[in-house]
């Protein structure tokens, strides 16, 4: 057997030992060392990347899920920190729904991956220039670049071993996941006003906080725009305290 053929046979068996026979002439005791080493490294890594998802499976169920990913997905990166992204891609694009899969499988995995991605993001929270003490109503608020606005059918932030919904609630769950100045990844569940505000802050560089809040009052049909602006001022202050808003754009 040529070296290339041997390597292909070896790796195919490591990936899927039930369907791909081991290369001829290699003792199974030795092959088992490689089978266990490679697979256990991957399943352990994914368990640490997706701890809530892992907790929902017994040992056999978890190993079956990881084995299917391990056998069928072709990762496009040699980097261990990117394996979680590859697993998410497998769930999203390659895995057909199984009767044993929870209905929130993909959403929960995505939510846990976002937390990991923000934790690994090499950018600094203060990479965008901002005056931390600026007037958030009359100035132009600066949004922390390490934020993600998320919307899910299921309340993924509440899912645990003792809470496994089988049907989504009527309302979409809107969440903000962000990394603060202490490099801690946090989340917030959002109401309609906060969601609109953060969406606008993410795309508007020129509007003041007051202008954005007045427009939101119009969009949601609020009867008293001034009252919403006053409440919005407190909301912006709270977001600044949390590190979601960094301050205001410096004046020239």
N, C-alpha and C positions, 0 to 999 in steps of 0.2 A: 504493500500500500504506500502510495506517495505521501510525502509529508502533508501537503495541502488536504488530501483526502482524509488522512488521519486526524488532522485538526478539526475538519468539518464534522467527522463522525464523533469525535470527542465532545465538541461543544453541543452538538445536537442531542447527545445522550444526557449531558449535564442539564440542558434546558428541559427535556421531556423524556425522562428515563422509561416511562411506560410505553412510549411509542417508538423511540429511537434506540436500537440496541447499542451496547457499548462496543468500542473497537475490539477486534479480535486480538487475543494474546495478552490482554491486560486483566489482572486479577480483580475480581469484583470487590474484594475488600479494599483495594486501593481506589477503585472508582468511587466507592461509597464515601470515602473521605472527601473527595472533590464535590460529589453530589450534595452532601450535607453542608459543606463549608460555603459553597456558593449560594445555595438556596436559603440557608439560615441567615446569612448576611443580608440578603434582600428582604426577607420577611421581617427581620428584626428592625431594619432601617425603616420600612414602611409602617411598622407598628409604632415607632417613635414619631414619625411624620403625621400619622393619622390616628392619634390615641383614642378619640371617641369612637371612630369607626371600628377600630380594633376591638374595643370593649363590647361591641354589640354581637360579636361572633365568639363561639366556642373555639377551642384550639383547632379542631378538625375543619370547621367552616372557614376559619381564617386562612389556614394553610391551603385549602382548596381554591379560595379566591386568589391568593398570591401565586399559587402554582399555575393557574390559568394565565395570569398576566405574564409570569416568568417564561412560560412555554410558548406563548403566541405573540407577544408584543416585541417589536424590534426597536429597541431604544436607539435614539440618534445622538446620544451624548455619552461620553465616558465618565462624566462627573457625578459622583454620588449625590451631591446636593440637588441635582436635577432629576433624580429618579422619581421623586414625588410628582413632578410635572409629567413625566412619562406615564406614571400610573394613572393620573387624572385623564390624560389623553386616551389611554386604553379604555377607561370606563366610559368616556364620552363618545369615542368614535369606533370602538372595536367590540366591546362586550355587548352581546345581545342580552336582553332582560331575562333573568331566570326567576322561577317561582320563589326561590329562597331569598332573592334580593329585596331589601327594604325599599319602599317606593321613593325614599329620600336619598338613596345611595349616592347618586351623582352630586346632588346639591350639598350634602354633608361633606363629601370629599373635597368639593371645590372650596367650601368655606374653610376647612382646615388647611387646604393648600394656600389660600390667600394669607392666612396667619403666618405660615412658614415663609412665603415669598417676601412678605414685609419684614420679617425678622432677618432674612438673609440679604435684603436690599442694601447695597453698599453706599447708597446716597446718604448724606447727612440731613437731618430734619431741617436745619437752618441753611440749606444750600441755596434757598431763595432769599434775596434781600428783603428785609421787613423791619419796620419800626415797631418794636414790641409794645410800646406805650402809646401808639397812635390812636386817634379817635375812630372807632370802628363804624360809627354812623356816618360821619362826614368824610372820612377817609375811605380808601379802597382796600378792603380786607384782603389779606394774603392767606391762601389756604396751604396748609402743610402738604408738600408733594407726596408724602408717604401716607396717603389715604386711599381707600377703596370704597365706593358706594356699591352696595350689593342688594339684589332683590331675589327672593326665593319663594317658591310655592309653600314650602314647609318652614316652620320656625327652627332652623338648624342650630341656632345658638342654645336652644333648650334641650336638644335631644341627648338622652342619656340612657343607661341600661333600663331605668324605670320609666322612661317616657319615649315611646316609639310610635308616633302617630301613623295610622294607616291611611288616612285621608287628609289632604291639605285643608287648612281653614279657609274661609271665604276671602279673607284679605291677604294680599301679598305681604311677606315679612321683609321690611326694608332695614338694612343694617349698614352701619359705618364701621369699618375696621381701619385702624390707624396705628402708627408708631409714634410715640411721644418723644420728648426731649431726653427722657431717661432710657430710651431705646426699649421701652416696654410696649408690646403690642396689645392694644385695647380694642373693645368694640362698644358700640352704642346701638340700641334699637331706635329707629327714627320715626317721629310723627310726620304728618304731611308738610308742616311748615319747615321743619328742620331739613327734611329731604329736599324740598324746593330750594331752600337757602344754599345748601351744600352743592347742589347741581349748578346753581347760578355762579357760585364762587369758583367752581371748577372751570367755567368757560368764560367768565366776564373779567377782564382786566381793568376796565375803565369805569365801571359803575361803582358808586359809593354804597356803603352798607344801607343807608337810608333809601336810596333809589331802588336797590334790589328788593327791600322789604315792601315798599309801596307797590312795586310791580307784582310781588307775590300776593299781596292783599287783593289786587285786581284779579289775578289768575284764579284764586280759590274762592272768589266772591265774598270776601270778608266785609262785613257791614261797616266796620270802623277801622280805616286804614291807620289812623294815628295810634289807636290802641295796639294794633299789631306791631307798629314800628317800636313802640315802647317795650312791648314784650320781646321783640326781636333784638333790642339793645341788650337786654339781659341774656338772651340766648347767645349772642355773639361774644359777650363777656365770658360766659361759661365755656364756650368753645375755645376761647383764647386761654383760659385757665387750664383746660385739658390738654392744650397743645395741638388742637385741630386747626385753629386759626393762629397764625404766627404773629399777627400784628397788621400793620397797614403798609402799603407801598410807600417807600420813601419819596418825598417831594424833591423835584430837581433843584 
